[in-house]
Amino acid sequence: MSEKAITPVSLLIYELATNAAKYGALSTPTGRIAIECTEEAGRLVLVWRENGAPAMTNEMIEGFGSKLISGTTQQLRADLSKQWTPEGLVVRLCIPLDSLAPSATREGGHDPGPDRSR
């Protein structure tokens, strides 16, 4: 993963975990989170699925965290969708693989890999 992509991806996961701890599945003793990652059509697809969360609605207030998620997904050229189910929140994040690739690879150059000369 690109050094430029590590921070935005980490921020997205951190924000989802924070929200789950405050309002979602991790705010209850029996709540759980499942995370699935797959590759589909040149994109990394991450599905965050909460189970055992308190009832939520699509009308939840949007605060700083929502703005952070929006800005971060734009930076990664990603698509993000949220769905509130009876079990809890489901988030689907689709990131183009070239947004995650090291800079040299994205620009069509050769990615030399790690420096093993030391």
C-alpha positions in Angstrom: 0.0 0.0 0.0 1.2 3.5 -0.8 2.5 5.6 2.0 0.0 8.3 0.9 -2.9 5.8 1.2 -2.0 4.4 4.7 -3.2 7.5 6.6 -6.5 8.0 4.9 -7.4 4.3 5.1 -6.4 4.2 8.8 -8.5 7.3 9.5 -11.5 5.7 7.8 -11.2 2.5 9.9 -10.5 4.5 13.1 -13.6 6.7 12.5 -15.8 3.7 11.9 -14.5 2.0 15.1 -14.9 5.2 17.1 -18.5 5.5 15.9 -19.2 1.8 16.7 -17.8 2.3 20.2 -19.9 5.4 20.9 -23.2 4.6 19.1 -23.0 1.2 17.3 -22.3 -2.4 17.9 -19.3 -1.9 20.2 -21.4 0.2 22.6 -23.2 -3.0 23.7 -21.7 -6.0 25.5 -22.8 -8.4 22.8 -22.1 -6.3 19.7 -19.7 -7.5 17.1 -18.0 -6.2 13.9 -17.1 -8.3 10.9 -14.8 -6.8 8.2 -14.5 -8.4 4.8 -12.0 -7.4 2.1 -12.2 -8.5 -1.4 -11.0 -7.4 -4.8 -13.6 -6.7 -7.5 -13.0 -5.2 -10.9 -9.8 -3.4 -10.0 -11.1 -2.1 -6.6 -10.5 -3.1 -3.0 -13.9 -3.6 -1.5 -14.1 -3.4 2.3 -17.4 -4.3 4.0 -17.8 -3.2 7.6 -20.8 -5.0 9.2 -22.0 -4.3 12.7 -24.1 -6.8 14.5 -25.9 -6.2 17.8 -26.0 -2.4 17.6 -28.7 -0.2 19.0 -31.4 1.0 16.6 -30.1 3.7 14.3 -31.6 5.7 11.4 -30.3 7.3 8.2 -31.2 10.6 9.8 -28.3 10.5 12.3 -26.6 13.9 12.7 -23.6 14.5 10.6 -20.6 15.9 12.5 -16.9 16.2 12.1 -16.4 12.4 11.7 -18.8 12.4 8.7 -16.8 15.3 7.1 -13.6 13.4 7.8 -15.0 10.3 6.1 -16.3 12.3 3.1 -13.0 14.1 2.6 -10.9 10.9 3.0 -13.0 8.9 0.5 -12.6 11.8 -2.0 -8.8 11.7 -1.4 -8.8 8.0 -2.2 -11.3 8.4 -5.1 -13.4 5.9 -3.3 -17.1 5.2 -3.1 -18.7 4.7 0.3 -22.2 3.6 1.1 -23.9 3.2 4.5 -26.9 1.1 5.2 -28.7 0.8 8.6 -30.1 -2.7 9.0 -32.0 -4.2 12.0 -28.7 -5.8 13.1 -26.6 -2.6 12.7 -24.6 -0.5 10.3 -23.2 -1.9 7.1 -20.6 0.2 5.3 -19.3 -0.7 1.9 -16.0 1.1 0.9 -14.7 0.6 -2.7 -11.2 2.0 -3.4 -9.6 1.9 -6.8 -6.4 -0.3 -6.5 -4.4 2.4 -8.2 -5.2 4.8 -5.3 -3.5 2.3 -3.0 -0.5 1.5 -5.3 2.9 3.1 -4.6 3.5 6.3 -6.6 5.9 4.8 -9.1 3.4 2.1 -10.0 0.6 4.7 -10.3 2.6 6.8 -12.7 3.4 3.8 -14.9 7.0 3.5 -13.7 8.6 0.5 -12.1 8.1 -0.2 -8.4 11.5 -1.4 -7.2 10.2 -2.9 -4.0 11.9 -2.7 -0.7 15.6 -1.7 -0.5 17.5 -4.8 0.6 21.0 -3.4 0.2 21.5 -2.8 3.9 
